[in-house]
Amino acid sequence: MKDDDPHDSAASLTQGGAAAPAVTADAIRRAQAAIAPHISLTPCLEAKTLSDMLGCRLFLKFENLQFTASFKERGALNFLLSMDAADRARGVVAMSAGNHAQGVAYHAGRLGIRATIFMPRDTPFTKVGRTRGLGADVRIEGATLSEATAAAREHARQHGAVFLHPFDDPRVIAGQGTVALEMLQQVPELDTLVVPVGGGGLLAGMAIAARDVKPDIALFGVEPEHYCAMHQHLAGLPVAVGGDTVAEGLAVRDIGRITARIVGELVDEVLLVDEAEIERAVCWLVDVEKTVVEGAGAAGLAALAHHRGRFDGRCVGVPLTGGNIDVRLLASTLLRGLARDGRLVALSVSVPDAVGSLSAITTSIAKSGGNIVEIRHDRLFARESARRATVELVVEAQDRDHVATIVRDLSAAGYPVSENPIHK
């Protein structure tokens, strides 16, 4: 079977290979006992402000507080602990866009197992650097995760190493399922779980665990619109994904065979969110919850905002699956969030090319309570008369109403002004 075909049939729902244990609730409980001494019991806390904003009772599971800042180390560790001495001596090979790589590298290093990690070329530098820093042999190979997967499998075949799949392995799925066990132990009243989906390992494991503990619980997956392979597969549609996404951890084309089967049987629906919604969720988590979460980790919160009618009055649990966001991307996302909220605005002001004009518009903005963050005075490339100039400004405001006041006051002072829009 080709690994990149999510429609290939597996031998059974619960068996991933001759040496692999079944994906059952008991297997997840065993995984919880095995990994508990080696990972953090992350908090699952009520987000009261966000609950008020979204019309539900929301609890966030802070998996971004794991040592590697991601839930991924749960599945990686459960797999590694299941290996016998002979397999450990062979070493492991994995492919990953970052979080699985760090989980494998960290726990393989602790257990004295050699780890080789294949990562696609567009993996954020932060994740590459941290994986190397944890002692793994990192190979940058392929433009996509699928190409990195092919390279990793070939390396494992040539060197006799054990291939450690990031999501489509029963031991990995069982490890990820421990997130749901913890959430329902910490907050038994949860009646809904909303879980980000890449290859489906987390959602599959959580679904098995949650259905066992609470059979009537509502289960939703979340994917970015550009990478909705699980949604397409379950709907019987051709899988067609691609493009840029801030949620690179969910940018998976080839969902798992085992995970797709579990999700299809146990999950109510896989919801979609767009890029702006994911960015907004990242900003909310920084601004309101004072926690840094990567795009993939914020997708669950984005779904609550976009599909909020489905969750009115419910008690919802959302895992914040990871916090490994590139610092540059985080800065850009936060600034774009300020712009969307009207707290940063780009203005173009037409002024006479005369002494005092620049001073007059800065004085007007100051009187209106705006703070000028950036300014550029353009005499040469403006489309207007040579007697006029264009002043481009980035202004900090309180909100959109305040922006309207600043624009109105500039216009009243005789300076035509236009706002440069940002995609909402």
TORLOZA-663763 format. One line per field, with one value per residue (C-alpha): x, y, z; chain. Coordinates in pm, whole numbers. Example, Ala and Ser with C-alpha at 12.3 -4.5 7.8 and 13.67 -1.06 7.14 Angstrom:
2
u c(1230, 1367)
v c(-450, -106)
w c(780, 714)
chain c(A, A)
//
This chain:
424
u c(0, 115, 150, 26, -316, -565, -821, -614, -780, -608, -623, -845, -945, -738, -430, -139, 103, 204, 394, 155, -103, -470, -604, -851, -949, -750, -444, -483, -508, -192, -23, -127, 32, 349, 415, 285, 622, 795, 559, 379, 23, -77, -354, -704, -838, -1159, -1112, -1371, -1323, -1322, -1625, -1814, -1699, -1802, -2121, -2004, -1818, -1467, -1182, -835, -585, -239, -34, 191, 338, 492, 872, 877, 574, 347, 123, 325, 572, 294, 261, 632, 716, 453, 598, 956, 869, 707, 1026, 1229, 1607, 1674, 1458, 1610, 1954, 1841, 1742, 1436, 1362, 1080, 949, 791, 723, 847, 653, 669, 1037, 1104, 906, 1097, 1433, 1380, 1255, 1482, 1774, 1655, 1621, 1954, 1796, 1951, 1703, 1717, 1451, 1354, 1193, 1059, 1240, 976, 991, 1027, 1388, 1280, 1161, 1467, 1704, 1527, 1517, 1891, 1944, 1771, 2031, 1861, 2032, 1815, 1792, 1616, 1458, 1169, 937, 646, 582, 498, 839, 1009, 811, 935, 1295, 1252, 1106, 1388, 1647, 1483, 1483, 1848, 1974, 1742, 1601, 1250, 1014, 816, 510, 381, 16, -78, 48, -161, 102, 124, -256, -286, -33, -217, -546, -418, -498, -871, -835, -667, -920, -1219, -1048, -973, -1313, -1570, -1854, -1712, -1977, -1787, -1430, -1294, -962, -721, -659, -343, -297, -565, -367, -473, -840, -851, -692, -902, -1218, -1156, -1078, -1364, -1630, -1526, -1550, -1851, -2030, -2259, -1986, -1983, -1659, -1542, -1222, -1089, -885, -764, -958, -644, -555, -883, -784, -975, -1291, -1263, -1196, -1491, -1717, -1609, -1438, -1102, -826, -693, -495, -211, -99, 34, -105, -11, -106, 184, 145, -190, -61, -103, -209, -186, -404, -363, -548, -604, -686, -933, -1121, -1143, -1244, -1508, -1665, -1643, -1631, -1941, -1792, -1471, -1512, -1315, -1161, -985, -646, -778, -972, -664, -456, -725, -728, -349, -392, -675, -465, -177, -395, -655, -494, -133, -12, 178, 22, 115, -141, -216, -264, -511, -733, -978, -1043, -1082, -1355, -1548, -1544, -1645, -1904, -2013, -2383, -2302, -2149, -2390, -2434, -2212, -1917, -1633, -1278, -1012, -650, -393, -181, 147, 337, 625, 556, 835, 901, 886, 556, 417, 515, 357, 39, 2, 51, -199, -439, -403, -475, -785, -913, -859, -585, -327, -426, -239, -340, -249, -281, -254, -79, 46, 422, 476, 641, 438, 216, 376, 365, -4, -114, 94, -56, -407, -346, -200, -502, -728, -543, -364, -7, 208, 407, 559, 568, 693, 682, 663, 732, 876, 645, 303, 47, -63, 57, 418, 278, 146, 293, 160, 227, 197, 139, 85, -118, -206, -566, -797, -1046, -1229, -1441, -1122, -982, -1297, -1243, -881, -983, -1271, -1049, -783, -1047, -1197, -851, -835, -621, -779, -712, -773, -741, -543, -758, -646, -821, -1069)
v c(0, 354, 558, 870, 727, 786, 567, 249, 0, -113, -469, -357, -45, -128, -303, -111, -400, -735, -590, -305, -314, -242, 113, 64, 261, 11, 75, 449, 393, 181, 457, 709, 499, 447, 808, 989, 987, 1149, 1424, 1719, 1692, 2013, 2228, 2236, 2575, 2766, 3059, 3293, 3595, 3386, 3196, 3526, 3627, 3297, 3210, 2877, 2751, 2700, 2500, 2510, 2225, 2385, 2128, 2415, 2381, 2039, 2040, 2037, 2274, 2019, 1718, 1525, 1392, 1179, 953, 953, 851, 577, 429, 450, 287, -3, -88, -388, -379, -504, -233, 37, -65, -13, 348, 535, 741, 995, 1268, 1583, 1951, 2011, 1905, 1528, 1574, 1744, 1484, 1200, 1374, 1460, 1123, 916, 1108, 1042, 672, 640, 569, 711, 935, 1058, 1313, 1416, 1759, 1940, 2248, 2498, 2386, 2694, 2755, 2748, 2388, 2274, 2434, 2293, 1943, 1952, 2097, 1793, 1564, 1429, 1393, 1630, 1587, 1859, 1675, 1746, 2037, 1875, 1645, 1370, 1400, 1403, 1090, 908, 1002, 890, 552, 492, 580, 341, 64, 116, 137, -111, 154, 160, 403, 611, 753, 1087, 982, 657, 407, 252, 322, 687, 720, 568, 814, 1110, 981, 1045, 1414, 1334, 1110, 1393, 1653, 1444, 1363, 1731, 1863, 1579, 1810, 1860, 1770, 1872, 1839, 2045, 1913, 2031, 1778, 1723, 1354, 1272, 1096, 1331, 1337, 959, 886, 1144, 1012, 656, 770, 1019, 784, 523, 764, 961, 791, 1085, 1350, 1568, 1540, 1784, 1804, 2128, 2180, 2488, 2549, 2501, 2170, 1987, 1636, 1463, 1664, 1586, 1217, 1173, 1356, 1122, 1404, 1397, 1514, 1843, 2060, 2309, 2667, 2872, 2843, 2986, 2641, 2452, 2173, 2089, 2114, 1743, 1598, 1231, 1156, 822, 509, 407, 759, 823, 506, 592, 951, 841, 609, 815, 1188, 1398, 1639, 1799, 2177, 2421, 2758, 3018, 3179, 3505, 3311, 3112, 3430, 3596, 3297, 3320, 3688, 3620, 3362, 3607, 3906, 3738, 3420, 3547, 3225, 3170, 2913, 2826, 2842, 2469, 2487, 2775, 2611, 2472, 2817, 2952, 2695, 2807, 3164, 3079, 2811, 2961, 2880, 2510, 2557, 2799, 2701, 2393, 2299, 2278, 2147, 2260, 2137, 2407, 2156, 2342, 2663, 2634, 2938, 3119, 3452, 3649, 3487, 3558, 3925, 3955, 3778, 4005, 4322, 4200, 4132, 4489, 4611, 4391, 4523, 4884, 4939, 4997, 5178, 5279, 5625, 5817, 6195, 6448, 6769, 7087, 7069, 7368, 7461, 7345, 7087, 6784, 6950, 7032, 6675, 6529, 6790, 6700, 6329, 6406, 6620, 6334, 6100, 5893, 5771, 5781, 5459, 5515, 5801, 5849, 6179, 6114, 6405, 6218, 5924, 6067, 6078, 6427, 6771, 6861, 7119, 6842, 6543, 6224, 6137, 5767, 5697, 5399, 5519, 5343, 5398, 5267, 5100, 5153, 5436, 5616, 5566, 5728, 6027, 6068, 6054, 6298, 6548, 6535, 6590, 6879, 7039, 7033, 6725, 6458, 6119, 5756, 5438, 5153, 4846, 4513, 4184, 4125)
w c(0, -65, 250, 78, -9, 271, 94, 115, 348, 667, 793, 1078, 1267, 1571, 1441, 1292, 1243, 1383, 1678, 1751, 2032, 1961, 1981, 2266, 2573, 2780, 2561, 2624, 2999, 2986, 2790, 3054, 3329, 3123, 3022, 3332, 3516, 3218, 3098, 3254, 3379, 3203, 3350, 3205, 3310, 3255, 3019, 3170, 2945, 2629, 2758, 2787, 2438, 2277, 2465, 2605, 2909, 2774, 2927, 2771, 2806, 2805, 2614, 2505, 2856, 2789, 2788, 2405, 2400, 2232, 2299, 2043, 2296, 2449, 2144, 2068, 2425, 2435, 2115, 2241, 2573, 2388, 2194, 2303, 2346, 1992, 1834, 2054, 1933, 1571, 1640, 1517, 1208, 1196, 971, 1104, 1047, 1399, 1707, 1657, 1577, 1909, 2103, 1941, 1980, 2346, 2468, 2242, 2388, 2743, 2669, 2485, 2146, 1829, 1642, 1282, 1187, 833, 802, 492, 368, 484, 849, 1075, 1181, 1546, 1518, 1323, 1573, 1876, 1730, 1665, 2012, 2162, 2005, 1692, 1354, 1146, 768, 565, 274, 38, -26, 156, 449, 198, 35, 375, 463, 154, 237, 599, 500, 254, 518, 766, 504, 411, 771, 939, 1173, 1322, 1151, 1404, 1229, 1366, 1375, 1199, 1455, 1736, 2002, 1898, 1882, 2231, 2368, 2216, 2355, 2708, 2653, 2662, 2968, 3157, 3042, 3155, 3484, 3542, 3423, 3434, 3326, 2975, 2716, 2401, 2274, 1982, 1854, 1578, 1300, 1097, 1029, 1285, 1559, 1838, 1740, 1692, 2030, 2212, 2046, 2166, 2520, 2542, 2401, 2657, 2951, 2826, 2533, 2454, 2442, 2128, 1929, 1662, 1462, 1312, 995, 804, 483, 272, 442, 501, 391, 672, 598, 227, 286, 522, 275, -7, -195, -375, -143, -281, -41, -58, -9, 277, 628, 967, 1104, 945, 1199, 1036, 677, 606, 274, 362, 662, 835, 732, 1092, 1207, 923, 1007, 1378, 1314, 1062, 1319, 1636, 1553, 1487, 1234, 1112, 1096, 879, 969, 756, 805, 952, 1216, 1317, 1338, 1549, 1786, 1830, 1918, 2165, 2346, 2385, 2469, 2693, 2826, 2824, 2658, 2333, 2100, 1742, 1463, 1472, 1848, 1819, 1556, 1811, 1954, 1599, 1537, 1846, 1715, 1358, 1444, 1775, 1727, 1757, 2101, 2271, 2634, 2609, 2830, 2578, 2612, 2366, 2373, 2297, 2116, 2077, 2136, 1890, 1677, 1497, 1671, 1347, 1254, 1600, 1575, 1231, 1347, 1649, 1443, 1181, 1467, 1591, 1239, 1206, 1537, 1432, 1687, 1413, 1096, 781, 656, 341, 379, 97, 204, 34, -23, 201, 529, 829, 652, 813, 1154, 1107, 1040, 1324, 1556, 1439, 1506, 1849, 1942, 1835, 2071, 1807, 1838, 1523, 1497, 1153, 902, 544, 353, -24, -260, -559, -627, -542, -824, -733, -838, -777, -533, -307, -125, 28, 389, 474, 841, 1067, 1364, 1689, 1800, 2073, 1836, 1507, 1644, 1745, 1393, 1251, 1483, 1369, 1002, 1056, 1237, 962, 694, 890, 909, 527, 472, 246, 402, 305, 511, 357, 419, 559, 483, 767)
chain c(A, A, A, A, A, A, A, A, A, A, A, A, A, A, A, A, A, A, A, A, A, A, A, A, A, A, A, A, A, A, A, A, A, A, A, A, A, A, A, A, A, A, A, A, A, A, A, A, A, A, A, A, A, A, A, A, A, A, A, A, A, A, A, A, A, A, A, A, A, A, A, A, A, A, A, A, A, A, A, A, A, A, A, A, A, A, A, A, A, A, A, A, A, A, A, A, A, A, A, A, A, A, A, A, A, A, A, A, A, A, A, A, A, A, A, A, A, A, A, A, A, A, A, A, A, A, A, A, A, A, A, A, A, A, A, A, A, A, A, A, A, A, A, A, A, A, A, A, A, A, A, A, A, A, A, A, A, A, A, A, A, A, A, A, A, A, A, A, A, A, A, A, A, A, A, A, A, A, A, A, A, A, A, A, A, A, A, A, A, A, A, A, A, A, A, A, A, A, A, A, A, A, A, A, A, A, A, A, A, A, A, A, A, A, A, A, A, A, A, A, A, A, A, A, A, A, A, A, A, A, A, A, A, A, A, A, A, A, A, A, A, A, A, A, A, A, A, A, A, A, A, A, A, A, A, A, A, A, A, A, A, A, A, A, A, A, A, A, A, A, A, A, A, A, A, A, A, A, A, A, A, A, A, A, A, A, A, A, A, A, A, A, A, A, A, A, A, A, A, A, A, A, A, A, A, A, A, A, A, A, A, A, A, A, A, A, A, A, A, A, A, A, A, A, A, A, A, A, A, A, A, A, A, A, A, A, A, A, A, A, A, A, A, A, A, A, A, A, A, A, A, A, A, A, A, A, A, A, A, A, A, A, A, A, A, A, A, A, A, A, A, A, A, A, A, A, A, A, A, A, A, A, A, A, A, A, A, A, A, A, A, A, A, A, A, A, A, A, A, A, A, A, A, A, A, A, A, A, A, A, A, A, A, A, A, A, A, A, A, A, A, A, A, A)
//
